[in-house]
Amino acid sequence: MTSELLDQALVEEATKKSGLIWVKGPGHPARALWHVWHEGAACVVGDGPGEQPLPGLVDGAEAEVTVRSKDKGGRLVSWSAKVVELTSGTERWDTTVGELKGKRLNAHDGEAMPERWARECRVIRLEPTGTTAPLPDGNLAEAPLPTSATTRQPIPAGLPKLLMKRRKRK
């Protein structure tokens, strides 16, 4: 009983403090998702325009959640979750969206965000089942998922010269 309570406390505290969790739905690779810990579950919003994708996270399914350390970035705990999709307009949806809205950065629609989420997105609770996985022994690094995002191009060859000239003038 004591180890179950310690596992529950570890899951809750680690997930609350981490700004990012890795969630793996059935048949899909793990994805990094921003979240909010609310009323005993990690809550996420996505699958709409401009929001994070939630592949494999369907109501009633199981998911594996991995929580990283906020300061070091290493794995703290992996836990099993039951996926519960919230219905817009319910009291639970409203309180969850209130929490998510406060943590959503760089939203283009500000105060209209909850209405957009109700129309176009899904709000999901990842409720812990009480099962935690042991920490792995080996390296679990995987190749990044394909994305349409691009990285910066190499800096122009002449840029370092220009920057050094500015420093010398001062």
Secondary structure in CASP SS format (residue, H / E / C, confidence):
PFRMAT SS
TARGET T0000
AUTHOR 0000-0000-0000
METHOD secondary structure of the structure
MODEL  1
M C 1.00
T H 1.00
S H 1.00
E H 1.00
L H 1.00
L H 1.00
D H 1.00
Q H 1.00
A H 1.00
L H 1.00
V H 1.00
E H 1.00
E H 1.00
A H 1.00
T H 1.00
K H 1.00
K H 1.00
S C 1.00
G C 1.00
L E 1.00
I E 1.00
W E 1.00
V E 1.00
K E 1.00
G C 1.00
P C 1.00
G C 1.00
H C 1.00
P C 1.00
A C 1.00
R E 1.00
A E 1.00
L E 1.00
W E 1.00
H C 1.00
V E 1.00
W E 1.00
H E 1.00
E C 1.00
G C 1.00
A E 1.00
A E 1.00
C E 1.00
V E 1.00
V E 1.00
G E 1.00
D C 1.00
G C 1.00
P C 1.00
G C 1.00
E C 1.00
Q C 1.00
P C 1.00
L C 1.00
P C 1.00
G C 1.00
L C 1.00
V C 1.00
D C 1.00
G C 1.00
A C 1.00
E E 1.00
A E 1.00
E E 1.00
V E 1.00
T E 1.00
V E 1.00
R E 1.00
S C 1.00
K C 1.00
D C 1.00
K C 1.00
G C 1.00
G C 1.00
R E 1.00
L E 1.00
V E 1.00
S E 1.00
W E 1.00
S E 1.00
A E 1.00
K E 1.00
V E 1.00
V E 1.00
E E 1.00
L E 1.00
T C 1.00
S C 1.00
G C 1.00
T C 1.00
E H 1.00
R H 1.00
W H 1.00
D H 1.00
T H 1.00
T H 1.00
V H 1.00
G H 1.00
E H 1.00
L H 1.00
K H 1.00
G H 1.00
K H 1.00
R C 1.00
L C 1.00
N C 1.00
A C 1.00
H C 1.00
D C 1.00
G H 1.00
E H 1.00
A H 1.00
M H 1.00
P H 1.00
E H 1.00
R H 1.00
W H 1.00
A H 1.00
R H 1.00
E H 1.00
C C 1.00
R E 1.00
V E 1.00
I E 1.00
R E 1.00
L E 1.00
E E 1.00
P E 1.00
T E 1.00
G E 1.00
T E 1.00
T E 1.00
A E 1.00
P C 1.00
L C 1.00
P C 1.00
D C 1.00
G C 1.00
N C 1.00
L C 1.00
A C 1.00
E C 1.00
A C 1.00
P C 1.00
L C 1.00
P C 1.00
T C 1.00
S C 1.00
A C 1.00
T C 1.00
T C 1.00
R C 1.00
Q C 1.00
P C 1.00
I C 1.00
P C 1.00
A C 1.00
G C 1.00
L H 1.00
P H 1.00
K H 1.00
L H 1.00
L H 1.00
M H 1.00
K H 1.00
R H 1.00
R H 1.00
K H 1.00
R H 1.00
K C 1.00
END
